[in-house]
């Protein structure tokens, strides 16, 4: 109940998914009997084709990338990775009122392989394809900005303004060689098994009303 009230007021209702930030309600109520999961959240979807991320037009990056509106938690304690929750439903873009022409013209999404407005509309409206997850590295605040000479990502997450600024790209590797030093930090790349993929699609079909 506390969180429902909090969601009505600024700044809690600004750029926060109040349906998920339940811990804030506990804190405001003076209840600190909770803990955060040790595993950081990950980007869910399909790995970006390395050919779309060529460095200098020729070299494929060492890092892997997933760009998605869907962020989730993965349990790594078992024999196989298990998806615990996903943040934004099953749609490519959960926002209902999108001006696809404006989105296309402004180039505020990260994929160079989407060229037509109709393709963008399909991408936003279709169910996301769950195959992989990337849990970007995080060791300290210093790992949030790791400039490097290799033109690899310099931060774990990159935010884009598409889909009302809900698109994020997560990276499996951040940093690289800079001069005679190497500041590389590594995250985790997860490949879901067929059962998890099929179950996710099954739930997605129910959620979207598909046959």
Order of alpha helices (4+ residues) and beta strands (2+ residues): alpha-alpha-beta-beta-beta-beta-alpha-alpha-beta-beta-alpha-beta-beta-beta-beta-beta-beta-alpha
